[in-house]
Amino acid sequence: MTGVSLLVALVTGVAVLTAHTWVNATRWLRRPATGPVEVAETVAVLLPLRDEADRLTPCLRGLLAQRGVADLRIVVLDDGSTDGTADVVRAVAGDDPRVTLRAGVAPPPGWLGKPYACHQLAGHAAPAATALVFVDADVVLAPYAVAAAVTELRAARVTLLSPYPKIVTVTAADRLVQPLLQWLWLTFLPLRAMERSARPSLAAAGGQFLVVDRAGYAAAGGHGAVRDRILEDIELARSVKRSGGRIALADGSRLATCRMYDDWPQLRDGYTKSLWASFGHPGAAAAVLALLLLLYTAPPLIVAVALAAGEPAVAALALLGWLLGAAGRAISARATGGRWWPDALGHPVSVVVLGWLTARSYHLRKRRRLSWRGRPVS
């Protein structure tokens, strides 16, 4: 096969993936209602906290402003915070009878911190609650977010619904890395097949905002089934499937916003702690990243080389591949409330940064130096 034939195959591959992104985004991605909706069942919102005093207030105010749920209970777990997190909860919630603040205990051997915090929260939820909503401290909910998410959970007839929040991007690092979260599953995961299939491997979820049927959660083993998993959200979705339940993803960008990391060190370390678990075996990671680099980073490099060599036809073909990749990124961003221009043109750089973060993740895990919020994670 000649070099031009290889380039044609590469561009064709990018075109197929971009078409798949478009189909997922326009036909299969669920979009919960944003207007007034009413939920009659008892709903427990579960909020795990560890040293979140500086950014907790908007999250709590969003929870207290929820509408459309006749019987809403909010359980907050202070997971060993040392920065006055519990004081912020008391100051913001006041004497609101819907809010219960609990003191968490350190995870026992075999448990990671986040799964154990969620496990404790589920145990503290009111017995009458038939739906559990897990929310992270960096998430700010719109007034009808909980009601809309629970309504969509029931309408979809699934056990677990993951409405991905709008990821707030402020810094250049945010804009390079964060949009890859939605782009990856919109591009490579067949959403309708995922909903219909019982295969645990076809699963995705985001723990920032997660809605589960309580009975189905218990049948799947709850967070006890994922006690030692760094990607507890995805593993919980897989456990639901193993127990016979169904899962679904939704665009939650009109229901919730999320600023995951405040600066580059936080973002770097946040992704480093978990990327090794996303790919599994290092060989699989190398193969996937090599393919991503070939499809999305090689085209702009080929453009430069071809122009320098006086081969405008080759440069034009490579440019088409670059633009098709950027189009997939733009489709993903627009479908999930993200910024698409001019960020999509920098998609090749995003893939390179993803590769570097993944290599760093495996490197630090091998040396047992991965930690998060003061606790080891590997």
C-alpha positions as CSV (number, residue, x, y, z in Angstrom):
1,M,0.0,0.0,0.0
2,T,1.4,3.4,-1.0
3,G,1.7,6.4,1.3
4,V,-1.2,8.1,-0.4
5,S,-3.4,5.0,0.0
6,L,-2.5,4.9,3.7
7,L,-3.5,8.5,4.0
8,V,-6.8,7.8,2.2
9,A,-7.5,5.0,4.7
10,L,-6.6,7.3,7.6
11,V,-8.9,10.1,6.4
12,T,-11.7,7.5,5.8
13,G,-11.3,6.2,9.3
14,V,-11.6,9.7,10.8
15,A,-14.7,10.4,8.6
16,V,-16.4,7.2,9.9
17,L,-15.7,8.1,13.5
18,T,-17.0,11.6,13.0
19,A,-20.1,10.3,11.4
20,H,-20.6,8.0,14.4
21,T,-20.2,11.0,16.8
22,W,-22.9,12.9,14.8
23,V,-25.3,10.0,15.0
24,N,-24.8,9.5,18.7
25,A,-25.1,13.3,19.4
26,T,-28.1,13.9,17.2
27,R,-30.1,10.7,17.5
28,W,-29.2,8.6,20.5
29,L,-28.1,10.9,23.3
30,R,-30.8,11.4,25.8
31,R,-31.7,15.0,26.8
32,P,-33.8,15.3,30.0
33,A,-36.4,18.1,30.2
34,T,-35.3,21.4,31.7
35,G,-38.6,22.9,32.4
36,P,-40.9,22.3,35.4
37,V,-41.3,18.6,36.1
38,E,-42.8,17.0,39.2
39,V,-41.6,13.8,41.0
40,A,-43.8,12.1,43.5
41,E,-41.4,9.6,44.9
42,T,-38.9,10.2,47.7
43,V,-35.5,11.1,46.4
44,A,-32.2,11.1,48.4
45,V,-29.4,13.4,47.2
46,L,-26.1,12.1,48.5
47,L,-23.1,14.4,48.7
48,P,-19.6,13.1,49.7
49,L,-17.2,15.8,50.8
50,R,-13.5,15.8,51.6
51,D,-11.8,19.2,52.1
52,E,-14.2,21.1,49.9
53,A,-14.7,24.2,52.0
54,D,-13.5,26.6,49.3
55,R,-15.9,25.5,46.6
56,L,-18.8,23.9,48.4
57,T,-21.2,26.8,48.8
58,P,-22.5,27.0,45.2
59,C,-23.2,23.2,45.2
60,L,-25.1,23.4,48.4
61,R,-27.1,26.4,47.4
62,G,-28.0,24.6,44.2
63,L,-29.2,21.6,46.2
64,L,-31.3,23.7,48.5
65,A,-32.9,25.4,45.6
66,Q,-34.2,22.2,44.0
67,R,-37.8,22.2,42.9
68,G,-40.2,19.5,41.6
69,V,-39.4,16.8,44.2
70,A,-42.2,16.6,46.8
71,D,-40.0,14.6,49.3
72,L,-36.4,15.5,48.9
73,R,-33.7,14.4,51.4
74,I,-30.1,15.6,51.2
75,V,-27.5,13.6,53.1
76,V,-24.0,15.1,53.3
77,L,-21.0,13.1,54.4
78,D,-17.9,14.9,55.8
79,D,-15.2,12.4,54.9
80,G,-12.5,13.4,57.3
81,S,-12.1,17.0,56.2
82,T,-9.5,19.2,57.9
83,D,-10.5,22.6,56.3
84,G,-13.8,23.4,57.9
85,T,-16.0,21.7,55.3
86,A,-18.6,20.7,57.9
87,D,-18.8,24.3,59.2
88,V,-19.6,25.5,55.7
89,V,-22.4,22.9,55.4
90,R,-23.9,24.1,58.7
91,A,-23.6,27.7,57.7
92,V,-25.3,27.3,54.3
93,A,-27.9,24.7,55.2
94,G,-28.8,26.3,58.5
95,D,-31.8,24.4,60.0
96,D,-33.2,23.2,56.7
97,P,-34.9,19.9,57.7
98,R,-34.1,18.3,54.4
99,V,-30.4,18.3,55.1
100,T,-28.6,15.7,57.3
101,L,-24.9,16.1,57.9
102,R,-23.0,12.9,58.8
103,A,-19.4,12.4,59.9
104,G,-17.7,9.7,57.8
105,V,-15.1,7.2,59.0
106,A,-11.9,6.2,57.3
107,P,-12.2,3.5,54.7
108,P,-11.3,0.0,56.0
109,P,-8.7,-2.2,54.2
110,G,-9.7,-3.0,50.7
111,W,-11.8,0.1,50.2
112,L,-10.8,3.3,48.4
113,G,-12.1,6.6,49.8
114,K,-14.7,7.7,47.3
115,P,-16.5,4.3,47.0
116,Y,-16.6,4.0,50.8
117,A,-18.0,7.5,51.2
118,C,-20.7,6.7,48.7
119,H,-21.4,3.4,50.5
120,Q,-21.9,5.2,53.8
121,L,-24.1,7.8,52.2
122,A,-26.4,5.1,50.7
123,G,-26.7,3.5,54.1
124,H,-27.7,6.8,55.6
125,A,-30.4,7.5,52.9
126,A,-34.0,7.6,54.2
127,P,-35.6,4.1,53.9
128,A,-38.5,5.7,51.9
129,A,-36.1,6.9,49.2
130,T,-36.6,5.0,46.0
131,A,-34.1,6.9,43.9
132,L,-30.5,7.9,44.9
133,V,-28.8,10.9,43.3
134,F,-25.0,11.1,43.9
135,V,-23.5,14.6,43.4
136,D,-20.0,15.8,43.7
137,A,-19.1,19.1,45.4
138,D,-17.9,20.7,42.1
139,V,-21.3,20.3,40.6
140,V,-23.9,23.1,40.6
141,L,-27.5,22.0,39.7
142,A,-30.2,23.9,38.0
143,P,-33.5,24.3,39.9
144,Y,-35.2,21.3,38.3
145,A,-32.1,19.1,37.8
146,V,-32.9,16.4,40.3
147,A,-36.6,16.1,39.3
148,A,-35.6,16.1,35.6
149,A,-32.9,13.5,36.1
150,V,-35.2,11.1,38.1
151,T,-38.0,11.6,35.5
152,E,-35.6,10.6,32.7
153,L,-34.4,7.6,34.8
154,R,-38.0,6.4,35.0
155,A,-38.9,7.2,31.4
156,A,-35.8,5.4,30.1
157,R,-36.7,2.4,32.3
158,V,-33.1,2.0,33.4
159,T,-31.4,1.3,36.7
160,L,-28.7,3.9,36.3
161,L,-28.7,7.2,34.5
162,S,-25.6,9.4,34.0
163,P,-26.5,12.9,33.0
164,Y,-23.1,14.4,32.1
165,P,-22.8,18.0,33.4
166,K,-21.5,20.9,31.4
167,I,-17.8,20.9,32.0
168,V,-16.7,24.5,32.8
169,T,-13.4,25.3,31.1
170,V,-11.5,28.4,32.1
171,T,-7.8,27.8,31.5
172,A,-6.0,26.7,28.3
173,A,-5.3,23.3,30.0
174,D,-9.1,22.9,30.7
175,R,-9.9,23.6,27.1
176,L,-7.4,21.1,25.8
177,V,-8.2,18.2,28.1
178,Q,-11.6,18.4,29.6
179,P,-13.7,18.2,26.4
180,L,-12.1,14.8,25.7
181,L,-14.4,13.3,28.4
182,Q,-17.5,13.6,26.3
183,W,-15.7,13.3,23.0
184,L,-14.4,9.9,23.8
185,W,-17.7,8.2,24.6
186,L,-19.6,10.1,21.9
187,T,-17.1,9.0,19.3
188,F,-16.3,5.4,20.3
189,L,-19.3,4.1,22.3
190,P,-22.5,3.1,20.4
191,L,-25.1,4.7,22.8
192,R,-28.2,2.8,21.7
193,A,-26.3,-0.5,21.6
194,M,-25.0,0.3,25.1
195,E,-28.5,0.7,26.4
196,R,-29.8,-2.5,24.9
197,S,-26.8,-4.7,25.4
198,A,-26.2,-6.7,28.6
199,R,-22.4,-6.6,28.1
200,P,-20.6,-4.9,31.0
201,S,-17.8,-3.8,28.6
202,L,-20.3,-1.5,26.9
203,A,-20.6,1.0,29.7
204,A,-19.8,4.5,30.7
205,A,-20.8,6.8,33.5
206,G,-19.7,10.0,35.3
207,G,-19.7,10.1,39.0
208,Q,-20.2,13.8,39.3
209,F,-24.0,13.5,38.8
210,L,-25.3,9.9,38.9
211,V,-28.9,8.8,39.4
212,V,-29.8,5.2,40.4
213,D,-32.9,3.2,41.2
214,R,-32.3,2.2,44.8
215,A,-33.5,-1.4,44.4
216,G,-31.4,-1.9,41.3
217,Y,-28.4,-0.3,43.1
218,A,-28.8,-2.8,46.0
219,A,-29.2,-5.7,43.6
220,A,-25.9,-4.7,41.9
221,G,-24.1,-4.7,45.2
222,G,-24.0,-0.9,45.5
223,H,-20.6,0.7,46.0
224,G,-19.5,-2.4,47.9
225,A,-19.2,-4.1,44.5
226,V,-16.7,-1.5,43.4
227,R,-14.9,-0.9,46.7
228,D,-11.4,-1.0,45.3
229,R,-12.0,0.6,41.9
230,I,-10.6,4.0,41.1
231,L,-13.2,4.5,38.3
232,E,-16.0,3.6,40.7
233,D,-18.6,5.3,38.5
234,I,-17.9,3.2,35.4
235,E,-17.5,0.0,37.4
236,L,-20.8,0.7,39.1
237,A,-22.5,0.9,35.7
238,R,-20.9,-2.5,34.8
239,S,-22.1,-4.0,38.1
240,V,-25.6,-2.8,37.3
241,K,-25.4,-4.6,33.9
242,R,-24.0,-7.8,35.5
243,S,-27.0,-7.8,37.9
244,G,-29.4,-7.6,35.0
245,G,-30.1,-3.8,35.1
246,R,-29.8,-1.3,32.3
247,I,-27.9,2.0,32.0
248,A,-28.1,5.1,30.0
249,L,-26.2,8.3,29.3
250,A,-27.7,11.7,28.9
251,D,-26.7,15.3,28.1
252,G,-27.0,17.0,31.5
253,S,-25.4,20.3,30.3
254,R,-28.6,22.2,30.9
255,L,-29.1,20.6,34.3
256,A,-25.7,21.0,35.9
257,T,-22.3,22.6,35.5
258,C,-19.0,21.2,36.8
259,R,-15.6,22.9,37.3
260,M,-13.6,19.8,38.0
261,Y,-10.2,21.3,38.6
262,D,-9.0,24.8,39.6
263,D,-5.5,24.7,38.0
264,W,-3.1,22.6,35.9
265,P,-1.5,20.7,38.8
266,Q,-5.0,19.5,40.0
267,L,-6.0,18.6,36.4
268,R,-2.8,16.8,35.8
269,D,-2.9,14.8,39.0
270,G,-6.7,14.1,38.7
271,Y,-6.3,12.5,35.3
272,T,-3.0,10.8,36.2
273,K,-4.6,9.0,39.2
274,S,-7.2,7.2,37.0
275,L,-6.1,7.0,33.3
276,W,-4.3,3.7,33.9
277,A,-7.6,2.2,35.0
278,S,-9.4,3.5,31.9
279,F,-7.2,1.5,29.5
280,G,-6.3,-1.6,31.6
281,H,-3.2,-3.4,30.3
282,P,-0.4,-1.1,29.3
283,G,-0.2,-2.8,25.9
284,A,-3.9,-2.0,25.3
285,A,-3.2,1.6,26.3
286,A,-0.3,1.8,23.9
287,A,-2.3,0.4,21.0
288,V,-5.3,2.8,21.6
289,L,-3.1,5.8,21.9
290,A,-1.1,4.9,18.8
291,L,-4.3,4.7,16.9
292,L,-5.6,8.1,18.3
293,L,-2.3,9.8,17.4
294,L,-2.3,8.3,13.9
295,L,-5.9,9.4,13.2
296,Y,-5.9,12.8,14.9
297,T,-2.4,14.1,15.3
298,A,-0.7,12.8,12.1
299,P,-2.8,14.8,9.6
300,P,-1.5,18.3,10.6
301,L,2.0,17.0,10.6
302,I,1.5,15.5,7.1
303,V,0.1,18.9,6.0
304,A,3.3,20.6,7.0
305,V,5.6,17.9,5.5
306,A,3.7,17.8,2.2
307,L,3.7,21.5,1.8
308,A,7.4,21.6,2.4
309,A,7.9,18.9,-0.2
310,G,5.8,20.6,-2.8
311,E,2.9,18.1,-2.7
312,P,-0.2,20.2,-2.5
313,A,-2.6,17.3,-3.3
314,V,-1.3,15.3,-0.3
315,A,-1.4,18.4,1.9
316,A,-5.0,18.9,0.9
317,L,-6.0,15.3,1.7
318,A,-4.3,15.5,5.1
319,L,-6.0,18.8,5.8
320,L,-9.3,17.2,5.1
321,G,-8.4,14.5,7.8
322,W,-7.5,17.3,10.3
323,L,-10.8,19.1,9.6
324,L,-12.9,16.0,9.9
325,G,-11.3,15.3,13.3
326,A,-12.0,18.8,14.4
327,A,-15.6,18.4,13.2
328,G,-16.0,15.4,15.5
329,R,-14.7,17.4,18.4
330,A,-17.0,20.3,17.5
331,I,-20.1,18.1,17.3
332,S,-19.3,16.6,20.7
333,A,-18.8,20.0,22.2
334,R,-22.0,21.5,20.8
335,A,-24.0,18.4,21.9
336,T,-22.8,18.7,25.5
337,G,-22.8,22.5,26.0
338,G,-19.0,22.9,25.5
339,R,-17.0,25.5,23.6
340,W,-16.2,24.4,20.1
341,W,-14.5,27.3,18.4
342,P,-11.6,27.6,17.9
343,D,-10.9,24.8,20.4
344,A,-11.8,22.0,18.0
345,L,-8.8,23.0,15.7
346,G,-6.5,22.2,18.6
347,H,-7.8,18.6,18.9
348,P,-4.5,17.1,17.7
349,V,-2.7,18.8,20.6
350,S,-5.4,17.5,23.0
351,V,-4.7,13.9,21.9
352,V,-1.0,14.4,22.5
353,V,-1.6,15.7,26.0
354,L,-3.9,12.7,26.7
355,G,-1.1,10.4,25.6
356,W,1.4,12.1,28.0
357,L,-1.1,12.0,30.9
358,T,-1.7,8.3,30.3
359,A,2.1,7.5,30.2
360,R,2.5,9.5,33.4
361,S,-0.4,7.5,35.0
362,Y,1.2,4.2,34.2
363,H,4.7,5.4,35.3
364,L,3.5,6.6,38.7
365,R,1.4,3.6,39.3
366,K,4.3,1.3,38.6
367,R,6.2,3.2,41.3
368,R,3.2,3.2,43.7
369,R,3.1,6.9,43.8
370,L,-0.5,7.6,42.9
371,S,-2.6,9.4,45.5
372,W,-5.5,11.7,45.7
373,R,-6.6,14.0,48.5
374,G,-3.9,12.5,50.7
375,R,-4.9,8.9,50.2
376,P,-3.1,6.3,48.1
377,V,-5.1,5.0,45.1
378,S,-3.0,2.2,43.8
